[in-house]
Amino acid sequence: MQSELFDQSNLENQSQQRFALQNSQLLRVSLGPDVLAVKGAMVAYQGRVEFLHEKAGSVGKLLKKMVTSEDMPLMRVTGQGEVFFASDAGYVYLLELGGDAISVNGRNLLAFDAAMTWDINRVKGAGMMAGGLFNTTVSGQGTVALCTVGKPVVLDCASQPTYVDVQACVAWSANLVPNVVNSMKFSSMIRGGSGEAFQYAFHGPGFVVVQPSEWTPPTHNTGGGGGGMIGNLLNG
């Protein structure tokens, strides 16, 4: 059988690295130590692999997941073999943290080493008007895989103030402490607004990753559906 489908670029990546890009939109992970991934991100696997619901790990973290829009449902991937992950054909990027930390929009997180530490943190100045913005911080030794809608730009925040739409912001250096600012004037609000009400404001040594697409603002979970708050507690 002959076809361009069988071109070398489409055949399985035989890299010995634990986290490797099969291509720009597909992540390949060789299991040994466990991996944490967003539920539903697996598209294929080879070998003996199990997928288990990952609990929050602490009451505090569970409560954060329940009351914020950063409800990141994780699964633990364990076993021996290779697993392929993707999300809506988005572009995948790997970060080797080496003991550092990064703050990530939960919608852009794909997978990371299970031995790493993660938590949900509220963005400074993000009140109810801004939707109570939260991000997921991942830290420690290991690899984090991000997935962006379109090819992103990485901006240096050290030289001048940098402002990013909150729905287009993918991730930033965890040492940066962004504020949420409202750039819309009252006169614009009463005329229907500009559609650019809230931005993250960054300034300091570090970087911010921005994708060329804006997420639809999430609706907050009030405990309804799927067993409500009791169901969330049991599944946390």
C-alpha positions as protocol buffer text, in pm:
chain_id: "A"
residue {
  index: 1
  type: MET
  ca { x: 0 y: 0 z: 0 }
}
residue {
  index: 2
  type: GLN
  ca { x: 135 y: 344 z: -94 }
}
residue {
  index: 3
  type: SER
  ca { x: 25 y: 686 z: 24 }
}
residue {
  index: 4
  type: GLU
  ca { x: 167 y: 1017 z: 148 }
}
residue {
  index: 5
  type: LEU
  ca { x: -3 y: 916 z: 473 }
}
residue {
  index: 6
  type: PHE
  ca { x: 291 y: 682 z: 537 }
}
residue {
  index: 7
  type: ASP
  ca { x: 549 y: 957 z: 504 }
}
residue {
  index: 8
  type: GLN
  ca { x: 819 y: 938 z: 771 }
}
residue {
  index: 9
  type: SER
  ca { x: 688 y: 1255 z: 935 }
}
residue {
  index: 10
  type: ASN
  ca { x: 361 y: 1076 z: 1017 }
}
residue {
  index: 11
  type: LEU
  ca { x: 516 y: 761 z: 1162 }
}
residue {
  index: 12
  type: GLU
  ca { x: 551 y: 717 z: 1536 }
}
residue {
  index: 13
  type: ASN
  ca { x: 828 y: 918 z: 1698 }
}
residue {
  index: 14
  type: GLN
  ca { x: 1084 y: 676 z: 1842 }
}
residue {
  index: 15
  type: SER
  ca { x: 1246 y: 934 z: 2068 }
}
residue {
  index: 16
  type: GLN
  ca { x: 1383 y: 799 z: 2396 }
}
residue {
  index: 17
  type: GLN
  ca { x: 1276 y: 1115 z: 2577 }
}
residue {
  index: 18
  type: ARG
  ca { x: 993 y: 1074 z: 2826 }
}
residue {
  index: 19
  type: PHE
  ca { x: 797 y: 1373 z: 2692 }
}
residue {
  index: 20
  type: ALA
  ca { x: 834 y: 1426 z: 2317 }
}
residue {
  index: 21
  type: LEU
  ca { x: 641 y: 1595 z: 2039 }
}
residue {
  index: 22
  type: GLN
  ca { x: 503 y: 1347 z: 1788 }
}
residue {
  index: 23
  type: ASN
  ca { x: 433 y: 1659 z: 1585 }
}
residue {
  index: 24
  type: SER
  ca { x: 345 y: 2019 z: 1665 }
}
residue {
  index: 25
  type: GLN
  ca { x: -8 y: 1923 z: 1772 }
}
residue {
  index: 26
  type: LEU
  ca { x: 43 y: 1584 z: 1934 }
}
residue {
  index: 27
  type: LEU
  ca { x: 229 y: 1491 z: 2253 }
}
residue {
  index: 28
  type: ARG
  ca { x: 385 y: 1148 z: 2308 }
}
residue {
  index: 29
  type: VAL
  ca { x: 471 y: 1039 z: 2662 }
}
residue {
  index: 30
  type: SER
  ca { x: 665 y: 723 z: 2750 }
}
residue {
  index: 31
  type: LEU
  ca { x: 535 y: 594 z: 3080 }
}
residue {
  index: 32
  type: GLY
  ca { x: 743 y: 481 z: 3374 }
}
residue {
  index: 33
  type: PRO
  ca { x: 667 y: 733 z: 3646 }
}
residue {
  index: 34
  type: ASP
  ca { x: 303 y: 844 z: 3642 }
}
residue {
  index: 35
  type: VAL
  ca { x: 174 y: 1140 z: 3445 }
}
residue {
  index: 36
  type: LEU
  ca { x: -112 y: 1376 z: 3528 }
}
residue {
  index: 37
  type: ALA
  ca { x: -318 y: 1490 z: 3228 }
}
residue {
  index: 38
  type: VAL
  ca { x: -639 y: 1677 z: 3168 }
}
residue {
  index: 39
  type: LYS
  ca { x: -929 y: 1433 z: 3138 }
}
residue {
  index: 40
  type: GLY
  ca { x: -1021 y: 1360 z: 2776 }
}
residue {
  index: 41
  type: ALA
  ca { x: -677 y: 1455 z: 2640 }
}
residue {
  index: 42
  type: MET
  ca { x: -573 y: 1099 z: 2553 }
}
residue {
  index: 43
  type: VAL
  ca { x: -614 y: 1018 z: 2183 }
}
residue {
  index: 44
  type: ALA
  ca { x: -422 y: 687 z: 2164 }
}
residue {
  index: 45
  type: TYR
  ca { x: -195 y: 459 z: 2364 }
}
residue {
  index: 46
  type: GLN
  ca { x: 16 y: 145 z: 2330 }
}
residue {
  index: 47
  type: GLY
  ca { x: 97 y: -99 z: 2605 }
}
residue {
  index: 48
  type: ARG
  ca { x: -59 y: -162 z: 2946 }
}
residue {
  index: 49
  type: VAL
  ca { x: -195 y: 171 z: 3061 }
}
residue {
  index: 50
  type: GLU
  ca { x: -456 y: 272 z: 3320 }
}
residue {
  index: 51
  type: PHE
  ca { x: -643 y: 601 z: 3351 }
}
residue {
  index: 52
  type: LEU
  ca { x: -754 y: 692 z: 3703 }
}
residue {
  index: 53
  type: HIS
  ca { x: -943 y: 989 z: 3842 }
}
residue {
  index: 54
  type: GLU
  ca { x: -700 y: 1216 z: 4027 }
}
residue {
  index: 55
  type: LYS
  ca { x: -830 y: 1352 z: 4356 }
}
residue {
  index: 56
  type: ALA
  ca { x: -756 y: 1708 z: 4461 }
}
residue {
  index: 57
  type: GLY
  ca { x: -515 y: 1590 z: 4730 }
}
residue {
  index: 58
  type: SER
  ca { x: -628 y: 1833 z: 5000 }
}
residue {
  index: 59
  type: VAL
  ca { x: -950 y: 1984 z: 5128 }
}
residue {
  index: 60
  type: GLY
  ca { x: -826 y: 2334 z: 5050 }
}
residue {
  index: 61
  type: LYS
  ca { x: -747 y: 2248 z: 4690 }
}
residue {
  index: 62
  type: LEU
  ca { x: -1080 y: 2069 z: 4653 }
}
residue {
  index: 63
  type: LEU
  ca { x: -1272 y: 2374 z: 4775 }
}
residue {
  index: 64
  type: LYS
  ca { x: -1081 y: 2595 z: 4530 }
}
residue {
  index: 65
  type: LYS
  ca { x: -1179 y: 2365 z: 4243 }
}
residue {
  index: 66
  type: MET
  ca { x: -1542 y: 2372 z: 4351 }
}
residue {
  index: 67
  type: VAL
  ca { x: -1582 y: 2749 z: 4382 }
}
residue {
  index: 68
  type: THR
  ca { x: -1362 y: 2868 z: 4093 }
}
residue {
  index: 69
  type: SER
  ca { x: -1377 y: 2847 z: 3716 }
}
residue {
  index: 70
  type: GLU
  ca { x: -1034 y: 2676 z: 3727 }
}
residue {
  index: 71
  type: ASP
  ca { x: -1198 y: 2335 z: 3778 }
}
residue {
  index: 72
  type: MET
  ca { x: -927 y: 2133 z: 3606 }
}
residue {
  index: 73
  type: PRO
  ca { x: -1036 y: 1767 z: 3595 }
}
residue {
  index: 74
  type: LEU
  ca { x: -717 y: 1562 z: 3606 }
}
residue {
  index: 75
  type: MET
  ca { x: -654 y: 1194 z: 3546 }
}
residue {
  index: 76
  type: ARG
  ca { x: -353 y: 992 z: 3658 }
}
residue {
  index: 77
  type: VAL
  ca { x: -196 y: 790 z: 3376 }
}
residue {
  index: 78
  type: THR
  ca { x: -3 y: 490 z: 3498 }
}
residue {
  index: 79
  type: GLY
  ca { x: 149 y: 172 z: 3357 }
}
residue {
  index: 80
  type: GLN
  ca { x: 399 y: 83 z: 3086 }
}
residue {
  index: 81
  type: GLY
  ca { x: 378 y: 203 z: 2728 }
}
residue {
  index: 82
  type: GLU
  ca { x: 330 y: 518 z: 2521 }
}
residue {
  index: 83
  type: VAL
  ca { x: 37 y: 758 z: 2546 }
}
residue {
  index: 84
  type: PHE
  ca { x: -57 y: 1029 z: 2296 }
}
residue {
  index: 85
  type: PHE
  ca { x: -227 y: 1348 z: 2414 }
}
residue {
  index: 86
  type: ALA
  ca { x: -387 y: 1636 z: 2224 }
}
residue {
  index: 87
  type: SER
  ca { x: -655 y: 1903 z: 2265 }
}
residue {
  index: 88
  type: ASP
  ca { x: -864 y: 2031 z: 1974 }
}
residue {
  index: 89
  type: ALA
  ca { x: -562 y: 2018 z: 1739 }
}
residue {
  index: 90
  type: GLY
  ca { x: -395 y: 2293 z: 1944 }
}
residue {
  index: 91
  type: TYR
  ca { x: -19 y: 2349 z: 1933 }
}
residue {
  index: 92
  type: VAL
  ca { x: 177 y: 2165 z: 2203 }
}
residue {
  index: 93
  type: TYR
  ca { x: 480 y: 2312 z: 2382 }
}
residue {
  index: 94
  type: LEU
  ca { x: 703 y: 2150 z: 2644 }
}
residue {
  index: 95
  type: LEU
  ca { x: 857 y: 2332 z: 2939 }
}
residue {
  index: 96
  type: GLU
  ca { x: 1133 y: 2181 z: 3152 }
}
residue {
  index: 97
  type: LEU
  ca { x: 1088 y: 2358 z: 3484 }
}
residue {
  index: 98
  type: GLY
  ca { x: 1401 y: 2235 z: 3664 }
}
residue {
  index: 99
  type: GLY
  ca { x: 1269 y: 2346 z: 4003 }
}
residue {
  index: 100
  type: ASP
  ca { x: 1099 y: 2661 z: 3874 }
}
residue {
  index: 101
  type: ALA
  ca { x: 726 y: 2732 z: 3866 }
}
residue {
  index: 102
  type: ILE
  ca { x: 480 y: 2851 z: 3605 }
}
residue {
  index: 103
  type: SER
  ca { x: 125 y: 2982 z: 3630 }
}
residue {
  index: 104
  type: VAL
  ca { x: -102 y: 2834 z: 3363 }
}
residue {
  index: 105
  type: ASN
  ca { x: -458 y: 2890 z: 3247 }
}
residue {
  index: 106
  type: GLY
  ca { x: -622 y: 2554 z: 3321 }
}
residue {
  index: 107
  type: ARG
  ca { x: -767 y: 2544 z: 2969 }
}
residue {
  index: 108
  type: ASN
  ca { x: -414 y: 2549 z: 2826 }
}
residue {
  index: 109
  type: LEU
  ca { x: -270 y: 2278 z: 3049 }
}
residue {
  index: 110
  type: LEU
  ca { x: -231 y: 1937 z: 2881 }
}
residue {
  index: 111
  type: ALA
  ca { x: -11 y: 1712 z: 3099 }
}
residue {
  index: 112
  type: PHE
  ca { x: 278 y: 1715 z: 3348 }
}
residue {
  index: 113
  type: ASP
  ca { x: 491 y: 1484 z: 3560 }
}
residue {
  index: 114
  type: ALA
  ca { x: 284 y: 1349 z: 3849 }
}
residue {
  index: 115
  type: ALA
  ca { x: 567 y: 1412 z: 4098 }
}
residue {
  index: 116
  type: MET
  ca { x: 534 y: 1787 z: 4046 }
}
residue {
  index: 117
  type: THR
  ca { x: 334 y: 2013 z: 4277 }
}
residue {
  index: 118
  type: TRP
  ca { x: 22 y: 2197 z: 4158 }
}
residue {
  index: 119
  type: ASP
  ca { x: -228 y: 2433 z: 4314 }
}
residue {
  index: 120
  type: ILE
  ca { x: -500 y: 2680 z: 4219 }
}
residue {
  index: 121
  type: ASN
  ca { x: -427 y: 3047 z: 4291 }
}
residue {
  index: 122
  type: ARG
  ca { x: -642 y: 3359 z: 4270 }
}
residue {
  index: 123
  type: VAL
  ca { x: -508 y: 3641 z: 4053 }
}
residue {
  index: 124
  type: LYS
  ca { x: -450 y: 3959 z: 4252 }
}
residue {
  index: 125
  type: GLY
  ca { x: -718 y: 4222 z: 4195 }
}
residue {
  index: 126
  type: ALA
  ca { x: -953 y: 3985 z: 4011 }
}
residue {
  index: 127
  type: GLY
  ca { x: -1283 y: 4062 z: 4182 }
}
residue {
  index: 128
  type: MET
  ca { x: -1633 y: 3954 z: 4087 }
}
residue {
  index: 129
  type: MET
  ca { x: -1649 y: 4203 z: 3797 }
}
residue {
  index: 130
  type: ALA
  ca { x: -1354 y: 4024 z: 3637 }
}
residue {
  index: 131
  type: GLY
  ca { x: -1505 y: 3683 z: 3701 }
}
residue {
  index: 132
  type: GLY
  ca { x: -1284 y: 3600 z: 4000 }
}
residue {
  index: 133
  type: LEU
  ca { x: -989 y: 3491 z: 3786 }
}
residue {
  index: 134
  type: PHE
  ca { x: -781 y: 3191 z: 3893 }
}
residue {
  index: 135
  type: ASN
  ca { x: -481 y: 3011 z: 3746 }
}
residue {
  index: 136
  type: THR
  ca { x: -307 y: 2680 z: 3812 }
}
residue {
  index: 137
  type: THR
  ca { x: 53 y: 2693 z: 3938 }
}
residue {
  index: 138
  type: VAL
  ca { x: 279 y: 2397 z: 3861 }
}
residue {
  index: 139
  type: SER
  ca { x: 624 y: 2373 z: 4021 }
}
residue {
  index: 140
  type: GLY
  ca { x: 910 y: 2133 z: 4081 }
}
residue {
  index: 141
  type: GLN
  ca { x: 1137 y: 1910 z: 3877 }
}
residue {
  index: 142
  type: GLY
  ca { x: 984 y: 1781 z: 3556 }
}
residue {
  index: 143
  type: THR
  ca { x: 806 y: 1860 z: 3231 }
}
residue {
  index: 144
  type: VAL
  ca { x: 485 y: 2054 z: 3171 }
}
residue {
  index: 145
  type: ALA
  ca { x: 302 y: 2032 z: 2838 }
}
residue {
  index: 146
  type: LEU
  ca { x: 94 y: 2333 z: 2733 }
}
residue {
  index: 147
  type: CYS
  ca { x: -152 y: 2349 z: 2445 }
}
residue {
  index: 148
  type: THR
  ca { x: -237 y: 2675 z: 2270 }
}
residue {
  index: 149
  type: VAL
  ca { x: -506 y: 2777 z: 2024 }
}
residue {
  index: 150
  type: GLY
  ca { x: -285 y: 2889 z: 1734 }
}
residue {
  index: 151
  type: LYS
  ca { x: 84 y: 2971 z: 1759 }
}
residue {
  index: 152
  type: PRO
  ca { x: 159 y: 3194 z: 2059 }
}
residue {
  index: 153
  type: VAL
  ca { x: 388 y: 3486 z: 2125 }
}
residue {
  index: 154
  type: VAL
  ca { x: 615 y: 3509 z: 2431 }
}
residue {
  index: 155
  type: LEU
  ca { x: 647 y: 3863 z: 2567 }
}
residue {
  index: 156
  type: ASP
  ca { x: 924 y: 3991 z: 2793 }
}
residue {
  index: 157
  type: CYS
  ca { x: 768 y: 4188 z: 3078 }
}
residue {
  index: 158
  type: ALA
  ca { x: 1090 y: 4330 z: 3224 }
}
residue {
  index: 159
  type: SER
  ca { x: 1145 y: 4634 z: 3003 }
}
residue {
  index: 160
  type: GLN
  ca { x: 796 y: 4785 z: 3007 }
}
residue {
  index: 161
  type: PRO
  ca { x: 443 y: 4722 z: 3139 }
}
residue {
  index: 162
  type: THR
  ca { x: 267 y: 4447 z: 2943 }
}
residue {
  index: 163
  type: TYR
  ca { x: -109 y: 4407 z: 2920 }
}
residue {
  index: 164
  type: VAL
  ca { x: -278 y: 4085 z: 2804 }
}
residue {
  index: 165
  type: ASP
  ca { x: -643 y: 4000 z: 2751 }
}
residue {
  index: 166
  type: VAL
  ca { x: -739 y: 3764 z: 3032 }
}
residue {
  index: 167
  type: GLN
  ca { x: -896 y: 3514 z: 2788 }
}
residue {
  index: 168
  type: ALA
  ca { x: -592 y: 3508 z: 2558 }
}
residue {
  index: 169
  type: CYS
  ca { x: -332 y: 3464 z: 2833 }
}
residue {
  index: 170
  type: VAL
  ca { x: -184 y: 3112 z: 2834 }
}
residue {
  index: 171
  type: ALA
  ca { x: 81 y: 3121 z: 3109 }
}
residue {
  index: 172
  type: TRP
  ca { x: 336 y: 3339 z: 3284 }
}
residue {
  index: 173
  type: SER
  ca { x: 646 y: 3314 z: 3503 }
}
residue {
  index: 174
  type: ALA
  ca { x: 524 y: 3232 z: 3854 }
}
residue {
  index: 175
  type: ASN
  ca { x: 749 y: 3502 z: 4002 }
}
residue {
  index: 176
  type: LEU
  ca { x: 539 y: 3766 z: 3823 }
}
residue {
  index: 177
  type: VAL
  ca { x: 241 y: 3898 z: 4019 }
}
residue {
  index: 178
  type: PRO
  ca { x: -11 y: 4038 z: 3769 }
}
residue {
  index: 179
  type: ASN
  ca { x: -289 y: 4277 z: 3851 }
}
residue {
  index: 180
  type: VAL
  ca { x: -623 y: 4284 z: 3674 }
}
residue {
  index: 181
  type: VAL
  ca { x: -703 y: 4624 z: 3527 }
}
residue {
  index: 182
  type: ASN
  ca { x: -1015 y: 4765 z: 3367 }
}
residue {
  index: 183
  type: SER
  ca { x: -930 y: 4981 z: 3066 }
}
residue {
  index: 184
  type: MET
  ca { x: -1290 y: 5060 z: 2970 }
}
residue {
  index: 185
  type: LYS
  ca { x: -1417 y: 5409 z: 3049 }
}
residue {
  index: 186
  type: PHE
  ca { x: -1763 y: 5463 z: 3194 }
}
residue {
  index: 187
  type: SER
  ca { x: -1872 y: 5649 z: 2879 }
}
residue {
  index: 188
  type: SER
  ca { x: -1781 y: 5342 z: 2675 }
}
residue {
  index: 189
  type: MET
  ca { x: -1966 y: 5109 z: 2914 }
}
residue {
  index: 190
  type: ILE
  ca { x: -2297 y: 5288 z: 2872 }
}
residue {
  index: 191
  type: ARG
  ca { x: -2258 y: 5265 z: 2493 }
}
residue {
  index: 192
  type: GLY
  ca { x: -2222 y: 4888 z: 2501 }
}
residue {
  index: 193
  type: GLY
  ca { x: -1851 y: 4858 z: 2582 }
}
residue {
  index: 194
  type: SER
  ca { x: -1547 y: 4790 z: 2368 }
}
residue {
  index: 195
  type: GLY
  ca { x: -1521 y: 4417 z: 2432 }
}
residue {
  index: 196
  type: GLU
  ca { x: -1179 y: 4476 z: 2592 }
}
residue {
  index: 197
  type: ALA
  ca { x: -1276 y: 4541 z: 2953 }
}
residue {
  index: 198
  type: PHE
  ca { x: -1021 y: 4343 z: 3158 }
}
residue {
  index: 199
  type: GLN
  ca { x: -652 y: 4275 z: 3109 }
}
residue {
  index: 200
  type: TYR
  ca { x: -371 y: 4123 z: 3311 }
}
residue {
  index: 201
  type: ALA
  ca { x: -103 y: 4385 z: 3384 }
}
residue {
  index: 202
  type: PHE
  ca { x: 253 y: 4247 z: 3410 }
}
residue {
  index: 203
  type: HIS
  ca { x: 574 y: 4432 z: 3488 }
}
residue {
  index: 204
  type: GLY
  ca { x: 896 y: 4274 z: 3610 }
}
residue {
  index: 205
  type: PRO
  ca { x: 1154 y: 4009 z: 3523 }
}
residue {
  index: 206
  type: GLY
  ca { x: 971 y: 3727 z: 3353 }
}
residue {
  index: 207
  type: PHE
  ca { x: 760 y: 3634 z: 3052 }
}
residue {
  index: 208
  type: VAL
  ca { x: 397 y: 3590 z: 2955 }
}
residue {
  index: 209
  type: VAL
  ca { x: 265 y: 3357 z: 2683 }
}
residue {
  index: 210
  type: VAL
  ca { x: -24 y: 3484 z: 2469 }
}
residue {
  index: 211
  type: GLN
  ca { x: -229 y: 3285 z: 2218 }
}
residue {
  index: 212
  type: PRO
  ca { x: -396 y: 3441 z: 1909 }
}
residue {
  index: 213
  type: SER
  ca { x: -741 y: 3342 z: 2031 }
}
residue {
  index: 214
  type: GLU
  ca { x: -966 y: 3425 z: 2325 }
}
residue {
  index: 215
  type: TRP
  ca { x: -1141 y: 3163 z: 2533 }
}
residue {
  index: 216
  type: THR
  ca { x: -1512 y: 3207 z: 2595 }
}
residue {
  index: 217
  type: PRO
  ca { x: -1541 y: 3320 z: 2959 }
}
residue {
  index: 218
  type: PRO
  ca { x: -1643 y: 3017 z: 3168 }
}
residue {
  index: 219
  type: THR
  ca { x: -1964 y: 2997 z: 3366 }
}
residue {
  index: 220
  type: HIS
  ca { x: -1907 y: 2933 z: 3734 }
}
residue {
  index: 221
  type: ASN
  ca { x: -2010 y: 2602 z: 3880 }
}
residue {
  index: 222
  type: THR
  ca { x: -2267 y: 2652 z: 4153 }
}
residue {
  index: 223
  type: GLY
  ca { x: -2284 y: 2287 z: 4248 }
}
residue {
  index: 224
  type: GLY
  ca { x: -2566 y: 2187 z: 4015 }
}
residue {
  index: 225
  type: GLY
  ca { x: -2555 y: 1880 z: 3793 }
}
residue {
  index: 226
  type: GLY
  ca { x: -2340 y: 1571 z: 3821 }
}
residue {
  index: 227
  type: GLY
  ca { x: -2444 y: 1511 z: 4181 }
}
residue {
  index: 228
  type: GLY
  ca { x: -2406 y: 1876 z: 4285 }
}
residue {
  index: 229
  type: MET
  ca { x: -2177 y: 1975 z: 4571 }
}
residue {
  index: 230
  type: ILE
  ca { x: -2197 y: 1635 z: 4735 }
}
residue {
  index: 231
  type: GLY
  ca { x: -2093 y: 1470 z: 4410 }
}
residue {
  index: 232
  type: ASN
  ca { x: -1802 y: 1712 z: 4377 }
}
residue {
  index: 233
  type: LEU
  ca { x: -1687 y: 1632 z: 4730 }
}
residue {
  index: 234
  type: LEU
  ca { x: -1692 y: 1261 z: 4661 }
}
residue {
  index: 235
  type: ASN
  ca { x: -1505 y: 1298 z: 4331 }
}
residue {
  index: 236
  type: GLY
  ca { x: -1256 y: 1564 z: 4443 }
}
